[in-house]
Amino acid sequence: MPQTREALSNIHQPSGWRKASAGMAVAEQHAQAGERVAVPKSTAFVALKRVGAYIGLKAGDLLLLDTLGAFTQTQDWEEGRRPIVWASNAYLMEQTGFSLSALKRHARRLAETGVISFKDSPNGKRWGRRNEEGYITEAYGFDLSPLSARADEFEQLHIELQAERALCQRLKRQITVSRRMIRARIEAAVSCALKGPWTQLTGMFEVLLARLPRRHTASETLERLMGWFQDLQERVEAAYLKAVRADEVVDNTAVTTEQVSEKTQEMNPREIISEPHILTTTKLDPVTCNSSEKEEAADVAPNAPPEERVDKDLEDWVAEARKKRGAALDLPTVMQACPEFASWARNMGGYLRDWGDLHRVAGQLRPMIGVSEHAWNLAQDRLGPQIATAALVLTFDKHAKGEVASPGGYLRGMVEKAGAGELHLERSFYGRLSGQAA
């Protein structure tokens, strides 16, 4: 049955007894606009809840709104009608568990944010009537019509928020990649005693780290931070490359003429020396010799002149120094670059504190991808436990993502590359981080 004009007039007529505010006036305008559209209740409520926190609503506000919505019926949301709720305070307090003051506070916030409107009777009482067909003929209480008017607005806002969140996540990933690469370069330079402005660059890096947001931040702020980190990364990379080139020049000269003279005198065959000769160096890393170096040393005849022996010792030291100047991989970088492995590792071993924990878990996960124990032991013997662990982590992650069909063969290939001096694990890990940030 269509409603009479008198009934509609009674529904829409404001009483004016409640203290007005700008927010409530806007809410009433939304209520009038909501009457002219037909929006299903579920659509209106879903659209609001997706952006509720953004527009300032609390969990208690949404609970009260759900309670009010349950009081309405489907026909109340049709075009030309208003979903007005006249439930008593006692009923609402019982359903929500709010005190009277909390109930009033949540209702006021819903009205001030333009989600509901108050339709007050002259005496301030809430009541209403429905006809035989279930349509509201007269009612005073909470008017939910603003939800219908703003459903499209809320949906558009949700789309914009999703785009903003995606942009922020991408910027955070890029900042993380840049931050890790800066730290890795500086630590590698310091550990290898490379000359450069590392103290100054470290100070700048710490200043940027202090500016990292601890909570949600707008994309504009993150873009500025990303620009600063990338600029610092370029400076660090340039300083690192310059230092490496300068160090290689020093390595090629090996030692000064004075040092060569001293070593030659120490090995002078005219002196009787019964103790084995020990080559000293001012470098930080001690000289060690592996099997390949022993084979190279075997090429020098036992009765070769002392000068040739010194040159060979220096060549061995240069080769070892270059070998140790490799990638500086830290545990967080490895785990972030290989999320598939990280997920399995945390399920298997919980919190991974150091490389020892990672080595243990990697050994436990090895059979899952079909890497034989022989291949694993060979990798550890040839690469060392830490590099072998990183190689197995990379193999596991690539296999889990379908990038590697034969994990055992892939791991053996990395061992062969290492023997030829062509294994660059740092590039692989940072390449995966860069791909995640793209």
SEVO-67014 format. One line per 4 residues: number of its first residue (from 0); their letters; for each residue z, x, y of C-alpha. Coordinates in nm, 4 decimals. Layout:
NUM> A> Z,X,Y ~ ... .
END
This chain:
0> MPQT> 0.0000,0.0000,0.0000 ~ -0.0931,0.1487,0.3371 ~ 0.1926,0.2143,0.5741 ~ 0.2284,0.0016,0.8883 .
4> REAL> 0.1983,0.1571,1.2323 ~ 0.5611,0.0711,1.3023 ~ 0.6722,0.2618,0.9929 ~ 0.4637,0.5656,1.0801 .
8> SNIH> 0.5972,0.5533,1.4334 ~ 0.9530,0.5478,1.3035 ~ 0.8845,0.8476,1.0780 ~ 0.7395,1.0633,1.3535 .
12> QPSG> 0.9639,0.9703,1.6446 ~ 1.2001,1.2586,1.7286 ~ 1.5587,1.1682,1.8068 ~ 1.6331,1.4624,2.0326 .
16> WRKA> 2.0021,1.4789,1.9365 ~ 1.9826,1.8309,1.7806 ~ 1.9859,2.1303,2.0141 ~ 1.6238,2.2323,2.0607 .
20> SAGM> 1.4785,2.5821,2.0462 ~ 1.1343,2.7397,2.0791 ~ 1.1126,2.7966,1.7037 ~ 1.1986,2.4360,1.6241 .
24> AVAE> 0.9429,2.3120,1.8756 ~ 0.6745,2.5205,1.7045 ~ 0.7891,2.3888,1.3682 ~ 0.7416,2.0317,1.4909 .
28> QHAQ> 0.3874,2.1178,1.5997 ~ 0.3201,2.2579,1.2515 ~ 0.4615,1.9369,1.1018 ~ 0.2191,1.7241,1.3029 .
32> AGER> -0.0702,1.9466,1.1934 ~ 0.0446,1.9327,0.8309 ~ 0.0178,1.5561,0.8315 ~ -0.3579,1.5859,0.8837 .
36> VAVP> -0.4249,1.7961,0.5723 ~ -0.3765,1.7485,0.1992 ~ -0.2241,2.0522,0.0283 ~ -0.0605,2.0320,-0.3168 .
40> KSTA> 0.3071,2.1197,-0.3197 ~ 0.2611,2.4049,-0.5678 ~ -0.0102,2.5647,-0.3526 ~ 0.2011,2.5436,-0.0390 .
44> FVAL> 0.5118,2.6867,-0.2055 ~ 0.3298,2.9735,-0.3777 ~ 0.1578,3.0704,-0.0529 ~ 0.4927,3.0817,0.1278 .
48> KRVG> 0.6841,3.2744,-0.1376 ~ 0.4251,3.5522,-0.1433 ~ 0.5009,3.6298,0.2216 ~ 0.8539,3.4925,0.2532 .
52> AYIG> 1.0244,3.8302,0.2853 ~ 0.7679,3.9472,0.5399 ~ 0.8286,3.6532,0.7747 ~ 1.2049,3.7013,0.7540 .
56> LKAG> 1.3222,3.4601,0.4834 ~ 1.6146,3.5443,0.2570 ~ 1.6673,3.4591,-0.1077 ~ 1.9085,3.1810,-0.0098 .
60> DLLL> 1.6456,3.0299,0.2222 ~ 1.3959,3.0110,-0.0613 ~ 1.6576,2.8614,-0.2947 ~ 1.7269,2.5833,-0.0453 .
64> LDTL> 1.3549,2.5286,0.0042 ~ 1.3024,2.4954,-0.3726 ~ 1.5824,2.2387,-0.3841 ~ 1.4236,2.0405,-0.1016 .
68> GAFT> 1.0817,2.0620,-0.2643 ~ 1.2150,1.9218,-0.5914 ~ 1.3223,1.6107,-0.4010 ~ 0.9618,1.5328,-0.2935 .
72> QTQD> 0.6913,1.3569,-0.4937 ~ 0.3212,1.4284,-0.5390 ~ 0.2024,1.1492,-0.3070 ~ 0.4180,1.2859,-0.0233 .
76> WEEG> 0.1745,1.5797,0.0126 ~ -0.1377,1.3687,0.0584 ~ -0.3274,1.3572,0.3859 ~ -0.1695,1.1275,0.6444 .
80> RRPI> 0.1801,1.1571,0.4984 ~ 0.4843,1.3750,0.5417 ~ 0.7120,1.5108,0.2662 ~ 1.0506,1.4277,0.4193 .
84> VWAS> 1.3719,1.4953,0.2255 ~ 1.6874,1.2960,0.3028 ~ 1.9198,1.4475,0.0428 ~ 2.2829,1.4607,0.1561 .
88> NAYL> 2.4718,1.7780,0.2319 ~ 2.6979,1.7145,-0.0676 ~ 2.3962,1.6930,-0.3002 ~ 2.2370,2.0092,-0.1576 .
92> MEQT> 2.5656,2.2001,-0.1746 ~ 2.6082,2.0983,-0.5364 ~ 2.2530,2.2048,-0.6288 ~ 2.2571,2.5370,-0.4448 .
96> GFSL> 2.6216,2.6383,-0.4600 ~ 2.6264,2.6961,-0.0822 ~ 2.9152,2.6191,0.1449 ~ 2.8466,2.3791,0.4293 .
100> SALK> 2.8194,2.6586,0.6838 ~ 2.5815,2.8561,0.4566 ~ 2.3719,2.5436,0.3990 ~ 2.3351,2.4892,0.7731 .
104> RHAR> 2.2549,2.8570,0.8303 ~ 1.9748,2.8619,0.5713 ~ 1.8307,2.5332,0.6952 ~ 1.8304,2.6608,1.0510 .
108> RLAE> 1.6485,2.9799,0.9509 ~ 1.3821,2.7790,0.7676 ~ 1.3256,2.5735,1.0810 ~ 1.3249,2.8715,1.3192 .
112> TGVI> 1.0594,3.0472,1.1104 ~ 0.8409,2.7364,1.1177 ~ 0.8675,2.6525,0.7483 ~ 1.0390,2.3139,0.7825 .
116> SFKD> 1.1064,2.0765,1.0691 ~ 1.4064,1.8530,1.1354 ~ 1.3390,1.4806,1.1573 ~ 1.6697,1.3490,1.2879 .
120> SPNG> 1.7782,0.9873,1.3143 ~ 1.9490,0.8598,1.6316 ~ 2.2924,0.8818,1.4692 ~ 2.2247,1.2143,1.2929 .
124> KRWG> 2.2268,1.0641,0.9424 ~ 1.9658,1.1469,0.6788 ~ 1.8176,0.8522,0.4920 ~ 1.4837,0.7089,0.3810 .
128> RRNE> 1.2990,0.4332,0.1951 ~ 1.0042,0.4174,-0.0439 ~ 0.7901,0.1141,-0.1182 ~ 0.7010,-0.0132,-0.4628 .
132> EGYI> 0.4185,0.2377,-0.4931 ~ 0.6486,0.5288,-0.4154 ~ 0.5238,0.6006,-0.0654 ~ 0.7730,0.6849,0.2086 .
136> TEAY> 0.7915,0.4043,0.4612 ~ 1.0753,0.5359,0.6741 ~ 1.2744,0.8564,0.6508 ~ 1.4914,1.1014,0.8426 .
140> GFDL> 1.5838,1.4487,0.7201 ~ 1.4063,1.7743,0.6396 ~ 1.0318,1.7597,0.7023 ~ 0.8303,1.9987,0.4817 .
144> SPLS> 0.4955,1.9221,0.6479 ~ 0.4782,2.2700,0.8150 ~ 0.4182,2.4168,0.4701 ~ 0.0942,2.2199,0.4385 .
148> ARAD> -0.0197,2.3225,0.7864 ~ 0.0470,2.6917,0.7267 ~ -0.0707,2.7297,0.3651 ~ -0.4024,2.8897,0.4682 .
152> EFEQ> -0.2216,3.1123,0.7182 ~ 0.0190,3.2339,0.4503 ~ -0.2633,3.3010,0.2028 ~ -0.4526,3.5073,0.4595 .
156> LHIE> -0.1356,3.6967,0.5444 ~ -0.0838,3.7702,0.1760 ~ -0.4344,3.9201,0.1533 ~ -0.3642,4.1404,0.4548 .
160> LQAE> -0.0300,4.2509,0.3102 ~ -0.1938,4.3426,-0.0192 ~ -0.4517,4.5528,0.1620 ~ -0.1767,4.7212,0.3643 .
164> RALC> 0.0270,4.7958,0.0512 ~ -0.2763,4.9434,-0.1253 ~ -0.3523,5.1609,0.1768 ~ 0.0087,5.2795,0.1971 .
168> QRLK> 0.0151,5.3645,-0.1728 ~ -0.3069,5.5626,-0.1408 ~ -0.1741,5.7499,0.1621 ~ 0.1533,5.8267,-0.0169 .
172> RQIT> -0.0377,5.9669,-0.3148 ~ -0.2465,6.1862,-0.0869 ~ 0.0659,6.3089,0.0922 ~ 0.2279,6.3864,-0.2442 .
176> VSRR> -0.0734,6.5863,-0.3610 ~ -0.0876,6.7810,-0.0343 ~ 0.2886,6.8396,-0.0415 ~ 0.2833,6.9754,-0.3958 .
180> MIRA> -0.0123,7.2035,-0.3274 ~ 0.1587,7.3450,-0.0169 ~ 0.4782,7.4121,-0.2109 ~ 0.2899,7.5675,-0.5022 .
184> RIEA> 0.0912,7.8018,-0.2770 ~ 0.3945,7.9180,-0.0813 ~ 0.6017,7.9734,-0.3955 ~ 0.3148,8.1604,-0.5623 .
188> AVSC> 0.2703,8.3819,-0.2566 ~ 0.6407,8.4591,-0.2311 ~ 0.6795,8.5266,-0.6046 ~ 0.3841,8.7673,-0.5940 .
192> ALKG> 0.5158,8.9352,-0.2779 ~ 0.1971,8.8599,-0.0869 ~ 0.2056,8.9397,0.2832 ~ 0.1773,8.6452,0.5177 .
196> PWTQ> 0.3619,8.4124,0.7586 ~ 0.5407,8.2404,0.4723 ~ 0.8731,8.2011,0.6552 ~ 0.7035,8.0253,0.9453 .
200> LTGM> 0.4930,7.8067,0.7164 ~ 0.7985,7.7190,0.5081 ~ 0.9822,7.6095,0.8227 ~ 0.6931,7.3873,0.9271 .
204> FEVL> 0.6811,7.2454,0.5747 ~ 1.0525,7.1588,0.5822 ~ 1.0107,6.9842,0.9173 ~ 0.7373,6.7638,0.7713 .
208> LARL> 0.9467,6.6924,0.4615 ~ 1.2283,6.5714,0.6853 ~ 0.9882,6.3218,0.8420 ~ 0.8934,6.1605,0.5133 .
212> PRRH> 0.9945,5.7918,0.5199 ~ 1.2827,5.6807,0.3009 ~ 1.1692,5.3168,0.2932 ~ 0.8670,5.1015,0.3645 .
216> TASE> 0.6575,5.2448,0.6475 ~ 0.3446,5.1148,0.8178 ~ 0.0128,5.2735,0.7284 ~ -0.0294,5.4079,1.0828 .
220> TLER> 0.2783,5.6279,1.0409 ~ 0.1653,5.7441,0.6969 ~ -0.1787,5.8309,0.8303 ~ -0.0242,6.0534,1.0953 .
224> LMGW> 0.1962,6.2206,0.8350 ~ -0.0981,6.2721,0.6027 ~ -0.2930,6.4367,0.8844 ~ -0.0043,6.6750,0.9543 .
228> FQDL> 0.0362,6.7644,0.5857 ~ -0.3361,6.8238,0.5385 ~ -0.3480,7.0417,0.8486 ~ -0.0567,7.2483,0.7179 .
232> QERV> -0.2203,7.2668,0.3767 ~ -0.5357,7.4136,0.5308 ~ -0.3273,7.6764,0.7117 ~ -0.1365,7.7635,0.3945 .
236> EAAY> -0.4577,7.7859,0.1888 ~ -0.6178,8.0100,0.4498 ~ -0.3119,8.2372,0.4650 ~ -0.2921,8.2485,0.0849 .
240> LKAV> -0.6601,8.3368,0.0456 ~ -0.6311,8.6080,0.3104 ~ -0.3220,8.7529,0.1421 ~ -0.4829,8.7506,-0.2029 .
244> RADE> -0.7911,8.9316,-0.0733 ~ -0.5764,9.1894,0.1018 ~ -0.3683,9.2360,-0.2132 ~ -0.6808,9.2831,-0.4238 .
248> VVDN> -0.7916,9.5599,-0.1901 ~ -0.4536,9.7271,-0.2406 ~ -0.4791,9.6774,-0.6163 ~ -0.8231,9.8363,-0.6271 .
252> TAVT> -0.6861,10.1467,-0.4595 ~ -0.3937,10.1175,-0.7047 ~ -0.1679,10.3766,-0.5511 ~ -0.1796,10.6167,-0.2605 .
256> TEQV> -0.2932,10.9752,-0.2923 ~ 0.0666,11.0885,-0.2611 ~ 0.1725,10.8648,-0.5492 ~ -0.1135,10.9904,-0.7678 .
260> SEKT> -0.0146,11.3466,-0.6866 ~ 0.3454,11.2755,-0.7824 ~ 0.2442,11.1168,-1.1132 ~ 0.0046,11.4003,-1.1874 .
264> QEMN> 0.2780,11.6551,-1.1289 ~ 0.5098,11.4598,-1.3568 ~ 0.2468,11.4792,-1.6319 ~ 0.1491,11.8428,-1.5690 .
268> PREI> 0.0752,11.9878,-1.9184 ~ 0.2026,12.3276,-1.8045 ~ 0.5564,12.1853,-1.8078 ~ 0.7375,12.1306,-2.1331 .
272> ISEP> 0.8353,11.7621,-2.1453 ~ 0.9829,11.6349,-2.4684 ~ 1.0713,11.2838,-2.3421 ~ 0.8111,11.0018,-2.3299 .
276> HILT> 0.6492,10.9554,-1.9898 ~ 0.7531,10.6440,-1.7931 ~ 0.5246,10.5205,-1.5150 ~ 0.7316,10.3876,-1.2243 .
280> TTKL> 0.6079,10.1393,-0.9664 ~ 0.7333,9.9841,-0.6447 ~ 0.5908,9.6420,-0.7371 ~ 0.8259,9.3537,-0.8131 .
284> DPVT> 0.6936,9.2736,-1.1610 ~ 0.7507,9.5343,-1.4319 ~ 0.4539,9.6661,-1.6279 ~ 0.4215,9.5137,-1.9714 .
288> CNSS> 0.1573,9.5660,-2.2324 ~ 0.0186,9.3081,-2.4711 ~ -0.2094,9.3505,-2.7677 ~ -0.5303,9.3423,-2.5669 .
292> EKEE> -0.3970,9.6111,-2.3332 ~ -0.3044,9.8267,-2.6323 ~ -0.6572,9.7964,-2.7617 ~ -0.7901,9.9036,-2.4221 .
296> AADV> -0.5476,10.1942,-2.4144 ~ -0.6735,10.3024,-2.7539 ~ -1.0085,10.3775,-2.5918 ~ -0.8497,10.6797,-2.4206 .
300> APNA> -0.8409,10.9833,-2.6443 ~ -0.4961,11.1264,-2.7182 ~ -0.6017,11.4652,-2.5859 ~ -0.7611,11.3265,-2.2667 .
304> PPEE> -0.6831,11.5037,-1.9376 ~ -0.3709,11.3850,-1.7541 ~ -0.5825,11.2424,-1.4713 ~ -0.7583,11.0051,-1.7127 .
308> RVDK> -0.4244,10.8962,-1.8581 ~ -0.2878,10.8181,-1.5115 ~ -0.6026,10.6248,-1.4193 ~ -0.5787,10.4249,-1.7416 .
312> DLED> -0.2126,10.3438,-1.6796 ~ -0.2965,10.2271,-1.3293 ~ -0.5839,10.0111,-1.4572 ~ -0.3473,9.8506,-1.7082 .
316> WVAE> -0.0977,9.7795,-1.4307 ~ -0.3659,9.6228,-1.2082 ~ -0.4875,9.4015,-1.4941 ~ -0.1334,9.2867,-1.5661 .
320> ARKK> -0.0611,9.2183,-1.1985 ~ -0.3747,9.0107,-1.1640 ~ -0.2864,8.8215,-1.4780 ~ 0.0622,8.7389,-1.3446 .
324> RGAA> -0.0679,8.6274,-1.0071 ~ -0.1902,8.3027,-1.1633 ~ -0.1019,7.9426,-1.1149 ~ 0.2423,7.8320,-1.0025 .
328> LDLP> 0.2955,7.5062,-1.1879 ~ 0.6226,7.3204,-1.1526 ~ 0.7534,7.0505,-1.3823 ~ 0.7135,6.7560,-1.1361 .
332> TVMQ> 0.3495,6.8496,-1.0752 ~ 0.2722,6.8577,-1.4476 ~ 0.4419,6.5220,-1.5071 ~ 0.2755,6.3489,-1.2128 .
336> ACPE> -0.0690,6.4838,-1.2995 ~ -0.0325,6.3562,-1.6591 ~ 0.1207,6.0052,-1.6340 ~ 0.0300,5.9053,-1.9910 .
340> FASW> 0.2188,6.2002,-2.1348 ~ 0.5037,6.1502,-1.8857 ~ 0.5534,5.7939,-2.0060 ~ 0.5710,5.8976,-2.3723 .
344> ARNM> 0.7893,6.1985,-2.2914 ~ 1.0502,5.9942,-2.1053 ~ 1.0629,5.7430,-2.3908 ~ 1.1133,6.0257,-2.6400 .
348> GGYL> 1.3439,6.2597,-2.4523 ~ 1.4811,6.0695,-2.1549 ~ 1.5313,6.2814,-1.8428 ~ 1.3457,6.6143,-1.8637 .
352> RDWG> 1.5478,6.8761,-1.6773 ~ 1.3399,7.1884,-1.7315 ~ 1.0524,7.3473,-1.9204 ~ 1.2713,7.3793,-2.2283 .
356> DLHR> 1.3059,7.0017,-2.2496 ~ 0.9329,6.9595,-2.1896 ~ 0.8514,7.2143,-2.4628 ~ 1.0745,7.0316,-2.7098 .
360> VAGQ> 0.9250,6.6882,-2.6357 ~ 0.5697,6.8252,-2.6392 ~ 0.6331,6.9615,-2.9878 ~ 0.7582,6.6190,-3.0988 .
364> LRPM> 0.4540,6.4398,-2.9567 ~ 0.2048,6.6939,-3.0907 ~ 0.1449,6.5222,-3.4294 ~ 0.0615,6.1936,-3.2541 .
368> IGVS> -0.2677,6.3350,-3.1257 ~ -0.3557,6.5256,-3.4416 ~ -0.2871,6.8815,-3.3246 ~ -0.1928,7.0890,-3.6287 .
372> EHAW> 0.1207,7.2989,-3.6385 ~ -0.0952,7.6075,-3.6901 ~ -0.2925,7.5372,-3.3708 ~ 0.0320,7.4757,-3.1798 .
376> NLAQ> 0.1925,7.7983,-3.3033 ~ -0.1247,7.9925,-3.2249 ~ -0.1265,7.8543,-2.8694 ~ 0.2369,7.9565,-2.8203 .
380> DRLG> 0.1717,8.3060,-2.9539 ~ -0.1356,8.3633,-2.7379 ~ -0.0331,8.1804,-2.4190 ~ 0.3440,8.1933,-2.4247 .
384> PQIA> 0.5715,7.8862,-2.4554 ~ 0.5378,7.7601,-2.0968 ~ 0.1589,7.7873,-2.0618 ~ 0.1131,7.6507,-2.4149 .
388> TAAL> 0.3344,7.3531,-2.3269 ~ 0.1319,7.2823,-2.0124 ~ -0.1904,7.3084,-2.2131 ~ -0.0620,7.0645,-2.4766 .
392> VLTF> 0.0541,6.8204,-2.2057 ~ -0.2935,6.8284,-2.0508 ~ -0.4552,6.7818,-2.3919 ~ -0.2294,6.4856,-2.4738 .
396> DKHA> -0.2980,6.3114,-2.1423 ~ -0.6741,6.3608,-2.1644 ~ -0.6792,6.2313,-2.5225 ~ -0.4694,5.9272,-2.4259 .
400> KGEV> -0.7213,5.8426,-2.1529 ~ -1.0205,5.8886,-2.3829 ~ -1.1415,6.2066,-2.2132 ~ -1.0942,6.4283,-2.5204 .
404> ASPG> -1.2012,6.3238,-2.8695 ~ -1.0693,6.6272,-3.0604 ~ -0.7319,6.7394,-2.9203 ~ -0.6957,7.0242,-3.1692 .
408> GYLR> -1.0358,7.1660,-3.0812 ~ -0.9676,7.1231,-2.7096 ~ -0.6391,7.3157,-2.7357 ~ -0.8060,7.5953,-2.9334 .
412> GMVE> -1.0768,7.6096,-2.6682 ~ -0.8152,7.6659,-2.3988 ~ -0.6639,7.9469,-2.6066 ~ -1.0066,8.1104,-2.6322 .
416> KAGA> -1.0607,8.0727,-2.2562 ~ -0.7247,8.2343,-2.1911 ~ -0.8285,8.5294,-2.4053 ~ -1.1421,8.5669,-2.1948 .
420> GELH> -0.9452,8.5292,-1.8702 ~ -1.1201,8.1991,-1.7898 ~ -0.8294,7.9539,-1.8256 ~ -0.7242,7.7997,-1.4926 .
424> LERS> -0.4655,7.5340,-1.5738 ~ -0.3570,7.5035,-1.2110 ~ -0.7030,7.3787,-1.1136 ~ -0.6979,7.1229,-1.3935 .
428> FYGR> -0.3613,6.9768,-1.2944 ~ -0.4302,6.9650,-0.9224 ~ -0.7745,6.8233,-0.9917 ~ -0.6113,6.5336,-1.1765 .
432> LSGQ> -0.3713,6.4800,-0.8864 ~ -0.6608,6.4718,-0.6432 ~ -0.8376,6.2173,-0.8626 ~ -0.5292,5.9938,-0.8587 .
436> AA> -0.5176,6.0065,-0.4785 ~ -0.8851,5.9198,-0.4375 .
END
